[in-house]
Amino acid sequence: MRALLATAAIAGTLTAGAVITGTGTAAATPPPPSPQCAIVSYPLVFLIEATGGASSPLLPLANSLQAAVCS
């Protein structure tokens, strides 16, 4: 009887630990971007890098486009 209770207690502890770990991981992982957001964002990244990176004159326009599409 003690062996059965010990086995049940260990199994319950491992299951609870797995559930808590899974919940923490799911909450910490951001969802993937929507397809529309990806279609707009990735070409913008290359365009901004090709035109000067952080000092690109297109950066404000790219930020506003991303904000409108990736809400």
PyMOL Python script that loads the backbone (N, CA, C, O; Angstrom):
from pymol import cmd

cmd.read_pdbstr("""\
ATOM      1  N   MET A   1       0.819  -1.188   0.000  1.00  0.00           N
ATOM      2  CA  MET A   1       0.000   0.000   0.000  1.00  0.00           C
ATOM      3  C   MET A   1       0.871   1.263   0.000  1.00  0.00           C
ATOM      4  O   MET A   1       0.580   2.235  -0.697  1.00  0.00           O
ATOM      5  N   ARG A   2       1.962   1.223   0.810  1.00  0.00           N
ATOM      6  CA  ARG A   2       2.857   2.376   0.846  1.00  0.00           C
ATOM      7  C   ARG A   2       3.524   2.589  -0.509  1.00  0.00           C
ATOM      8  O   ARG A   2       3.698   3.726  -0.946  1.00  0.00           O
ATOM      9  N   ALA A   3       3.898   1.495  -1.173  1.00  0.00           N
ATOM     10  CA  ALA A   3       4.535   1.610  -2.481  1.00  0.00           C
ATOM     11  C   ALA A   3       3.564   2.230  -3.485  1.00  0.00           C
ATOM     12  O   ALA A   3       3.972   3.040  -4.318  1.00  0.00           O
ATOM     13  N   LEU A   4       2.306   1.864  -3.417  1.00  0.00           N
ATOM     14  CA  LEU A   4       1.297   2.406  -4.309  1.00  0.00           C
ATOM     15  C   LEU A   4       1.100   3.900  -4.053  1.00  0.00           C
ATOM     16  O   LEU A   4       1.019   4.684  -4.998  1.00  0.00           O
ATOM     17  N   LEU A   5       1.023   4.293  -2.795  1.00  0.00           N
ATOM     18  CA  LEU A   5       0.867   5.712  -2.459  1.00  0.00           C
ATOM     19  C   LEU A   5       2.112   6.510  -2.858  1.00  0.00           C
ATOM     20  O   LEU A   5       1.990   7.633  -3.349  1.00  0.00           O
ATOM     21  N   ALA A   6       3.284   5.956  -2.656  1.00  0.00           N
ATOM     22  CA  ALA A   6       4.520   6.647  -3.034  1.00  0.00           C
ATOM     23  C   ALA A   6       4.585   6.810  -4.553  1.00  0.00           C
ATOM     24  O   ALA A   6       4.980   7.864  -5.052  1.00  0.00           O
ATOM     25  N   THR A   7       4.200   5.778  -5.275  1.00  0.00           N
ATOM     26  CA  THR A   7       4.197   5.865  -6.735  1.00  0.00           C
ATOM     27  C   THR A   7       3.197   6.908  -7.208  1.00  0.00           C
ATOM     28  O   THR A   7       3.498   7.684  -8.115  1.00  0.00           O
ATOM     29  N   ALA A   8       2.026   6.936  -6.614  1.00  0.00           N
ATOM     30  CA  ALA A   8       1.003   7.911  -6.980  1.00  0.00           C
ATOM     31  C   ALA A   8       1.472   9.331  -6.648  1.00  0.00           C
ATOM     32  O   ALA A   8       1.235  10.258  -7.422  1.00  0.00           O
ATOM     33  N   ALA A   9       2.127   9.502  -5.513  1.00  0.00           N
ATOM     34  CA  ALA A   9       2.614  10.833  -5.125  1.00  0.00           C
ATOM     35  C   ALA A   9       3.700  11.309  -6.090  1.00  0.00           C
ATOM     36  O   ALA A   9       3.699  12.471  -6.496  1.00  0.00           O
ATOM     37  N   ILE A  10       4.610  10.433  -6.453  1.00  0.00           N
ATOM     38  CA  ILE A  10       5.682  10.803  -7.387  1.00  0.00           C
ATOM     39  C   ILE A  10       5.103  11.122  -8.764  1.00  0.00           C
ATOM     40  O   ILE A  10       5.498  12.105  -9.390  1.00  0.00           O
ATOM     41  N   ALA A  11       4.175  10.303  -9.233  1.00  0.00           N
ATOM     42  CA  ALA A  11       3.556  10.545 -10.539  1.00  0.00           C
ATOM     43  C   ALA A  11       2.785  11.862 -10.534  1.00  0.00           C
ATOM     44  O   ALA A  11       2.827  12.609 -11.512  1.00  0.00           O
ATOM     45  N   GLY A  12       2.091  12.144  -9.453  1.00  0.00           N
ATOM     46  CA  GLY A  12       1.353  13.404  -9.350  1.00  0.00           C
ATOM     47  C   GLY A  12       2.274  14.611  -9.338  1.00  0.00           C
ATOM     48  O   GLY A  12       1.980  15.630  -9.963  1.00  0.00           O
ATOM     49  N   THR A  13       3.384  14.498  -8.629  1.00  0.00           N
ATOM     50  CA  THR A  13       4.352  15.586  -8.578  1.00  0.00           C
ATOM     51  C   THR A  13       4.971  15.836  -9.947  1.00  0.00           C
ATOM     52  O   THR A  13       5.117  16.986 -10.363  1.00  0.00           O
ATOM     53  N   LEU A  14       5.334  14.772 -10.644  1.00  0.00           N
ATOM     54  CA  LEU A  14       5.917  14.925 -11.983  1.00  0.00           C
ATOM     55  C   LEU A  14       4.903  15.513 -12.968  1.00  0.00           C
ATOM     56  O   LEU A  14       5.253  16.349 -13.802  1.00  0.00           O
ATOM     57  N   THR A  15       3.656  15.075 -12.866  1.00  0.00           N
ATOM     58  CA  THR A  15       2.626  15.609 -13.753  1.00  0.00           C
ATOM     59  C   THR A  15       2.378  17.089 -13.474  1.00  0.00           C
ATOM     60  O   THR A  15       2.259  17.888 -14.403  1.00  0.00           O
ATOM     61  N   ALA A  16       2.300  17.447 -12.215  1.00  0.00           N
ATOM     62  CA  ALA A  16       2.085  18.858 -11.861  1.00  0.00           C
ATOM     63  C   ALA A  16       3.268  19.707 -12.316  1.00  0.00           C
ATOM     64  O   ALA A  16       3.079  20.819 -12.809  1.00  0.00           O
ATOM     65  N   GLY A  17       4.458  19.205 -12.160  1.00  0.00           N
ATOM     66  CA  GLY A  17       5.650  19.933 -12.619  1.00  0.00           C
ATOM     67  C   GLY A  17       5.650  20.125 -14.120  1.00  0.00           C
ATOM     68  O   GLY A  17       6.016  21.192 -14.614  1.00  0.00           O
ATOM     69  N   ALA A  18       5.240  19.097 -14.851  1.00  0.00           N
ATOM     70  CA  ALA A  18       5.189  19.211 -16.312  1.00  0.00           C
ATOM     71  C   ALA A  18       4.130  20.214 -16.740  1.00  0.00           C
ATOM     72  O   ALA A  18       4.344  20.974 -17.684  1.00  0.00           O
ATOM     73  N   VAL A  19       2.991  20.226 -16.060  1.00  0.00           N
ATOM     74  CA  VAL A  19       1.923  21.174 -16.400  1.00  0.00           C
ATOM     75  C   VAL A  19       2.368  22.600 -16.110  1.00  0.00           C
ATOM     76  O   VAL A  19       2.134  23.499 -16.918  1.00  0.00           O
ATOM     77  N   ILE A  20       3.006  22.814 -14.969  1.00  0.00           N
ATOM     78  CA  ILE A  20       3.468  24.155 -14.606  1.00  0.00           C
ATOM     79  C   ILE A  20       4.549  24.622 -15.568  1.00  0.00           C
ATOM     80  O   ILE A  20       4.551  25.778 -15.990  1.00  0.00           O
ATOM     81  N   THR A  21       5.463  23.735 -15.914  1.00  0.00           N
ATOM     82  CA  THR A  21       6.535  24.080 -16.854  1.00  0.00           C
ATOM     83  C   THR A  21       5.961  24.398 -18.230  1.00  0.00           C
ATOM     84  O   THR A  21       6.378  25.364 -18.869  1.00  0.00           O
ATOM     85  N   GLY A  22       5.022  23.602 -18.681  1.00  0.00           N
ATOM     86  CA  GLY A  22       4.392  23.843 -19.972  1.00  0.00           C
ATOM     87  C   GLY A  22       3.640  25.151 -20.008  1.00  0.00           C
ATOM     88  O   GLY A  22       3.666  25.858 -21.016  1.00  0.00           O
ATOM     89  N   THR A  23       2.970  25.482 -18.921  1.00  0.00           N
ATOM     90  CA  THR A  23       2.234  26.744 -18.849  1.00  0.00           C
ATOM     91  C   THR A  23       3.188  27.918 -18.877  1.00  0.00           C
ATOM     92  O   THR A  23       2.923  28.911 -19.554  1.00  0.00           O
ATOM     93  N   GLY A  24       4.292  27.827 -18.156  1.00  0.00           N
ATOM     94  CA  GLY A  24       5.272  28.910 -18.151  1.00  0.00           C
ATOM     95  C   GLY A  24       5.902  29.113 -19.512  1.00  0.00           C
ATOM     96  O   GLY A  24       6.129  30.246 -19.936  1.00  0.00           O
ATOM     97  N   THR A  25       6.183  28.026 -20.190  1.00  0.00           N
ATOM     98  CA  THR A  25       6.781  28.122 -21.520  1.00  0.00           C
ATOM     99  C   THR A  25       5.796  28.714 -22.516  1.00  0.00           C
ATOM    100  O   THR A  25       6.168  29.544 -23.346  1.00  0.00           O
ATOM    101  N   ALA A  26       4.552  28.292 -22.436  1.00  0.00           N
ATOM    102  CA  ALA A  26       3.548  28.810 -23.367  1.00  0.00           C
ATOM    103  C   ALA A  26       3.315  30.297 -23.144  1.00  0.00           C
ATOM    104  O   ALA A  26       3.109  31.039 -24.104  1.00  0.00           O
ATOM    105  N   ALA A  27       3.346  30.736 -21.910  1.00  0.00           N
ATOM    106  CA  ALA A  27       3.123  32.146 -21.623  1.00  0.00           C
ATOM    107  C   ALA A  27       4.331  32.987 -22.022  1.00  0.00           C
ATOM    108  O   ALA A  27       4.185  34.165 -22.348  1.00  0.00           O
ATOM    109  N   ALA A  28       5.517  32.394 -21.999  1.00  0.00           N
ATOM    110  CA  ALA A  28       6.724  33.149 -22.299  1.00  0.00           C
ATOM    111  C   ALA A  28       7.012  33.225 -23.797  1.00  0.00           C
ATOM    112  O   ALA A  28       7.768  34.092 -24.237  1.00  0.00           O
ATOM    113  N   THR A  29       6.427  32.344 -24.570  1.00  0.00           N
ATOM    114  CA  THR A  29       6.689  32.313 -26.005  1.00  0.00           C
ATOM    115  C   THR A  29       5.704  33.224 -26.724  1.00  0.00           C
ATOM    116  O   THR A  29       4.493  33.035 -26.609  1.00  0.00           O
ATOM    117  N   PRO A  30       6.201  34.202 -27.460  1.00  0.00           N
ATOM    118  CA  PRO A  30       5.267  35.073 -28.176  1.00  0.00           C
ATOM    119  C   PRO A  30       4.646  34.339 -29.355  1.00  0.00           C
ATOM    120  O   PRO A  30       5.278  33.465 -29.948  1.00  0.00           O
ATOM    121  N   PRO A  31       3.425  34.688 -29.691  1.00  0.00           N
ATOM    122  CA  PRO A  31       2.808  34.034 -30.843  1.00  0.00           C
ATOM    123  C   PRO A  31       3.501  34.462 -32.133  1.00  0.00           C
ATOM    124  O   PRO A  31       4.074  35.550 -32.193  1.00  0.00           O
ATOM    125  N   PRO A  32       3.457  33.640 -33.142  1.00  0.00           N
ATOM    126  CA  PRO A  32       4.090  34.027 -34.414  1.00  0.00           C
ATOM    127  C   PRO A  32       3.328  35.184 -35.057  1.00  0.00           C
ATOM    128  O   PRO A  32       2.131  35.346 -34.819  1.00  0.00           O
ATOM    129  N   PRO A  33       4.010  35.979 -35.862  1.00  0.00           N
ATOM    130  CA  PRO A  33       3.318  37.090 -36.512  1.00  0.00           C
ATOM    131  C   PRO A  33       2.309  36.578 -37.529  1.00  0.00           C
ATOM    132  O   PRO A  33       2.448  35.479 -38.065  1.00  0.00           O
ATOM    133  N   SER A  34       1.301  37.384 -37.783  1.00  0.00           N
ATOM    134  CA  SER A  34       0.305  37.000 -38.780  1.00  0.00           C
ATOM    135  C   SER A  34       0.956  36.996 -40.161  1.00  0.00           C
ATOM    136  O   SER A  34       1.989  37.637 -40.353  1.00  0.00           O
ATOM    137  N   PRO A  35       0.376  36.294 -41.114  1.00  0.00           N
ATOM    138  CA  PRO A  35       0.961  36.269 -42.462  1.00  0.00           C
ATOM    139  C   PRO A  35       1.045  37.665 -43.092  1.00  0.00           C
ATOM    140  O   PRO A  35       2.017  37.975 -43.782  1.00  0.00           O
ATOM    141  N   GLN A  36       0.043  38.498 -42.859  1.00  0.00           N
ATOM    142  CA  GLN A  36       0.075  39.847 -43.415  1.00  0.00           C
ATOM    143  C   GLN A  36       1.234  40.642 -42.819  1.00  0.00           C
ATOM    144  O   GLN A  36       1.910  41.387 -43.528  1.00  0.00           O
ATOM    145  N   CYS A  37       1.457  40.486 -41.546  1.00  0.00           N
ATOM    146  CA  CYS A  37       2.544  41.187 -40.871  1.00  0.00           C
ATOM    147  C   CYS A  37       3.894  40.721 -41.426  1.00  0.00           C
ATOM    148  O   CYS A  37       4.783  41.537 -41.669  1.00  0.00           O
ATOM    149  N   ALA A  38       4.042  39.422 -41.622  1.00  0.00           N
ATOM    150  CA  ALA A  38       5.294  38.891 -42.142  1.00  0.00           C
ATOM    151  C   ALA A  38       5.547  39.366 -43.573  1.00  0.00           C
ATOM    152  O   ALA A  38       6.682  39.674 -43.938  1.00  0.00           O
ATOM    153  N   ILE A  39       4.490  39.422 -44.376  1.00  0.00           N
ATOM    154  CA  ILE A  39       4.632  39.864 -45.771  1.00  0.00           C
ATOM    155  C   ILE A  39       5.113  41.308 -45.836  1.00  0.00           C
ATOM    156  O   ILE A  39       5.859  41.672 -46.746  1.00  0.00           O
ATOM    157  N   VAL A  40       4.694  42.129 -44.885  1.00  0.00           N
ATOM    158  CA  VAL A  40       5.095  43.537 -44.877  1.00  0.00           C
ATOM    159  C   VAL A  40       6.439  43.719 -44.172  1.00  0.00           C
ATOM    160  O   VAL A  40       7.281  44.483 -44.644  1.00  0.00           O
ATOM    161  N   SER A  41       6.649  43.039 -43.063  1.00  0.00           N
ATOM    162  CA  SER A  41       7.817  43.284 -42.218  1.00  0.00           C
ATOM    163  C   SER A  41       9.138  42.854 -42.837  1.00  0.00           C
ATOM    164  O   SER A  41      10.101  43.621 -42.832  1.00  0.00           O
ATOM    165  N   TYR A  42       9.199  41.650 -43.365  1.00  0.00           N
ATOM    166  CA  TYR A  42      10.483  41.144 -43.834  1.00  0.00           C
ATOM    167  C   TYR A  42      11.054  41.958 -44.997  1.00  0.00           C
ATOM    168  O   TYR A  42      12.245  42.267 -44.968  1.00  0.00           O
ATOM    169  N   PRO A  43      10.276  42.319 -46.015  1.00  0.00           N
ATOM    170  CA  PRO A  43      10.857  43.184 -47.057  1.00  0.00           C
ATOM    171  C   PRO A  43      11.255  44.567 -46.517  1.00  0.00           C
ATOM    172  O   PRO A  43      12.237  45.152 -46.972  1.00  0.00           O
ATOM    173  N   LEU A  44      10.494  45.082 -45.551  1.00  0.00           N
ATOM    174  CA  LEU A  44      10.848  46.378 -44.968  1.00  0.00           C
ATOM    175  C   LEU A  44      12.198  46.325 -44.261  1.00  0.00           C
ATOM    176  O   LEU A  44      12.973  47.279 -44.324  1.00  0.00           O
ATOM    177  N   VAL A  45      12.478  45.223 -43.596  1.00  0.00           N
ATOM    178  CA  VAL A  45      13.764  45.081 -42.904  1.00  0.00           C
ATOM    179  C   VAL A  45      14.905  45.185 -43.907  1.00  0.00           C
ATOM    180  O   VAL A  45      15.876  45.906 -43.673  1.00  0.00           O
ATOM    181  N   PHE A  46      14.792  44.471 -45.019  1.00  0.00           N
ATOM    182  CA  PHE A  46      15.847  44.513 -46.033  1.00  0.00           C
ATOM    183  C   PHE A  46      15.948  45.899 -46.667  1.00  0.00           C
ATOM    184  O   PHE A  46      17.051  46.378 -46.929  1.00  0.00           O
ATOM    185  N   LEU A  47      14.815  46.544 -46.915  1.00  0.00           N
ATOM    186  CA  LEU A  47      14.818  47.878 -47.505  1.00  0.00           C
ATOM    187  C   LEU A  47      15.483  48.886 -46.574  1.00  0.00           C
ATOM    188  O   LEU A  47      16.280  49.712 -47.020  1.00  0.00           O
ATOM    189  N   ILE A  48      15.165  48.821 -45.303  1.00  0.00           N
ATOM    190  CA  ILE A  48      15.758  49.746 -44.323  1.00  0.00           C
ATOM    191  C   ILE A  48      17.260  49.504 -44.219  1.00  0.00           C
ATOM    192  O   ILE A  48      18.038  50.457 -44.188  1.00  0.00           O
ATOM    193  N   GLU A  49      17.667  48.258 -44.165  1.00  0.00           N
ATOM    194  CA  GLU A  49      19.101  47.965 -44.081  1.00  0.00           C
ATOM    195  C   GLU A  49      19.834  48.412 -45.337  1.00  0.00           C
ATOM    196  O   GLU A  49      20.976  48.865 -45.253  1.00  0.00           O
ATOM    197  N   ALA A  50      19.210  48.295 -46.485  1.00  0.00           N
ATOM    198  CA  ALA A  50      19.855  48.694 -47.734  1.00  0.00           C
ATOM    199  C   ALA A  50      19.956  50.207 -47.869  1.00  0.00           C
ATOM    200  O   ALA A  50      20.812  50.708 -48.598  1.00  0.00           O
ATOM    201  N   THR A  51      19.089  50.938 -47.172  1.00  0.00           N
ATOM    202  CA  THR A  51      19.086  52.403 -47.296  1.00  0.00           C
ATOM    203  C   THR A  51      19.686  53.115 -46.092  1.00  0.00           C
ATOM    204  O   THR A  51      19.478  54.317 -45.931  1.00  0.00           O
ATOM    205  N   GLY A  52      20.419  52.411 -45.248  1.00  0.00           N
ATOM    206  CA  GLY A  52      21.122  53.102 -44.182  1.00  0.00           C
ATOM    207  C   GLY A  52      20.860  52.617 -42.775  1.00  0.00           C
ATOM    208  O   GLY A  52      21.401  53.196 -41.832  1.00  0.00           O
ATOM    209  N   GLY A  53      20.070  51.598 -42.586  1.00  0.00           N
ATOM    210  CA  GLY A  53      19.828  51.063 -41.249  1.00  0.00           C
ATOM    211  C   GLY A  53      19.088  52.036 -40.358  1.00  0.00           C
ATOM    212  O   GLY A  53      18.021  52.526 -40.725  1.00  0.00           O
ATOM    213  N   ALA A  54      19.644  52.324 -39.185  1.00  0.00           N
ATOM    214  CA  ALA A  54      18.977  53.198 -38.212  1.00  0.00           C
ATOM    215  C   ALA A  54      18.891  54.640 -38.692  1.00  0.00           C
ATOM    216  O   ALA A  54      18.045  55.394 -38.211  1.00  0.00           O
ATOM    217  N   SER A  55      19.741  55.038 -39.624  1.00  0.00           N
ATOM    218  CA  SER A  55      19.697  56.410 -40.128  1.00  0.00           C
ATOM    219  C   SER A  55      18.963  56.511 -41.466  1.00  0.00           C
ATOM    220  O   SER A  55      19.068  57.525 -42.155  1.00  0.00           O
ATOM    221  N   SER A  56      18.229  55.477 -41.831  1.00  0.00           N
ATOM    222  CA  SER A  56      17.511  55.457 -43.100  1.00  0.00           C
ATOM    223  C   SER A  56      16.392  56.496 -43.115  1.00  0.00           C
ATOM    224  O   SER A  56      15.684  56.644 -42.119  1.00  0.00           O
ATOM    225  N   PRO A  57      16.218  57.211 -44.211  1.00  0.00           N
ATOM    226  CA  PRO A  57      15.109  58.167 -44.296  1.00  0.00           C
ATOM    227  C   PRO A  57      13.751  57.472 -44.409  1.00  0.00           C
ATOM    228  O   PRO A  57      12.712  58.105 -44.219  1.00  0.00           O
ATOM    229  N   LEU A  58      13.756  56.184 -44.715  1.00  0.00           N
ATOM    230  CA  LEU A  58      12.504  55.436 -44.842  1.00  0.00           C
ATOM    231  C   LEU A  58      12.035  54.811 -43.533  1.00  0.00           C
ATOM    232  O   LEU A  58      10.960  54.213 -43.483  1.00  0.00           O
ATOM    233  N   LEU A  59      12.822  54.943 -42.486  1.00  0.00           N
ATOM    234  CA  LEU A  59      12.496  54.308 -41.213  1.00  0.00           C
ATOM    235  C   LEU A  59      11.162  54.781 -40.633  1.00  0.00           C
ATOM    236  O   LEU A  59      10.385  53.931 -40.199  1.00  0.00           O
ATOM    237  N   PRO A  60      10.842  56.077 -40.594  1.00  0.00           N
ATOM    238  CA  PRO A  60       9.535  56.483 -40.063  1.00  0.00           C
ATOM    239  C   PRO A  60       8.360  55.914 -40.869  1.00  0.00           C
ATOM    240  O   PRO A  60       7.346  55.515 -40.298  1.00  0.00           O
ATOM    241  N   LEU A  61       8.504  55.880 -42.181  1.00  0.00           N
ATOM    242  CA  LEU A  61       7.458  55.308 -43.024  1.00  0.00           C
ATOM    243  C   LEU A  61       7.293  53.811 -42.747  1.00  0.00           C
ATOM    244  O   LEU A  61       6.173  53.311 -42.648  1.00  0.00           O
ATOM    245  N   ALA A  62       8.406  53.110 -42.625  1.00  0.00           N
ATOM    246  CA  ALA A  62       8.358  51.675 -42.347  1.00  0.00           C
ATOM    247  C   ALA A  62       7.720  51.399 -40.988  1.00  0.00           C
ATOM    248  O   ALA A  62       6.944  50.453 -40.849  1.00  0.00           O
ATOM    249  N   ASN A  63       8.039  52.211 -39.995  1.00  0.00           N
ATOM    250  CA  ASN A  63       7.445  52.031 -38.671  1.00  0.00           C
ATOM    251  C   ASN A  63       5.946  52.247 -38.708  1.00  0.00           C
ATOM    252  O   ASN A  63       5.205  51.502 -38.068  1.00  0.00           O
ATOM    253  N   SER A  64       5.478  53.251 -39.445  1.00  0.00           N
ATOM    254  CA  SER A  64       4.046  53.502 -39.506  1.00  0.00           C
ATOM    255  C   SER A  64       3.326  52.393 -40.276  1.00  0.00           C
ATOM    256  O   SER A  64       2.213  52.015 -39.911  1.00  0.00           O
ATOM    257  N   LEU A  65       3.942  51.869 -41.331  1.00  0.00           N
ATOM    258  CA  LEU A  65       3.350  50.755 -42.062  1.00  0.00           C
ATOM    259  C   LEU A  65       3.254  49.506 -41.172  1.00  0.00           C
ATOM    260  O   LEU A  65       2.232  48.820 -41.153  1.00  0.00           O
ATOM    261  N   GLN A  66       4.314  49.235 -40.452  1.00  0.00           N
ATOM    262  CA  GLN A  66       4.295  48.077 -39.568  1.00  0.00           C
ATOM    263  C   GLN A  66       3.253  48.236 -38.472  1.00  0.00           C
ATOM    264  O   GLN A  66       2.561  47.275 -38.136  1.00  0.00           O
ATOM    265  N   ALA A  67       3.132  49.411 -37.917  1.00  0.00           N
ATOM    266  CA  ALA A  67       2.146  49.635 -36.864  1.00  0.00           C
ATOM    267  C   ALA A  67       0.728  49.455 -37.387  1.00  0.00           C
ATOM    268  O   ALA A  67      -0.143  48.977 -36.660  1.00  0.00           O
ATOM    269  N   ALA A  68       0.488  49.833 -38.636  1.00  0.00           N
ATOM    270  CA  ALA A  68      -0.848  49.695 -39.203  1.00  0.00           C
ATOM    271  C   ALA A  68      -1.190  48.244 -39.533  1.00  0.00           C
ATOM    272  O   ALA A  68      -2.335  47.823 -39.366  1.00  0.00           O
ATOM    273  N   VAL A  69      -0.217  47.488 -39.996  1.00  0.00           N
ATOM    274  CA  VAL A  69      -0.477  46.120 -40.437  1.00  0.00           C
ATOM    275  C   VAL A  69      -0.345  45.122 -39.285  1.00  0.00           C
ATOM    276  O   VAL A  69      -1.128  44.177 -39.190  1.00  0.00           O
ATOM    277  N   CYS A  70       0.620  45.324 -38.432  1.00  0.00           N
ATOM    278  CA  CYS A  70       0.932  44.358 -37.360  1.00  0.00           C
ATOM    279  C   CYS A  70       0.358  44.819 -36.017  1.00  0.00           C
ATOM    280  O   CYS A  70       1.106  44.981 -35.053  1.00  0.00           O
ATOM    281  N   SER A  71      -0.909  45.022 -35.945  1.00  0.00           N
ATOM    282  CA  SER A  71      -1.502  45.480 -34.681  1.00  0.00           C
ATOM    283  C   SER A  71      -1.857  44.367 -33.764  1.00  0.00           C
ATOM    284  O   SER A  71      -2.363  44.607 -32.668  1.00  0.00           O
TER     285      SER A  71
END
""", "prot")
cmd.dss("prot")
cmd.show_as("cartoon", "prot")
cmd.util.cbc("prot")
cmd.orient("prot")
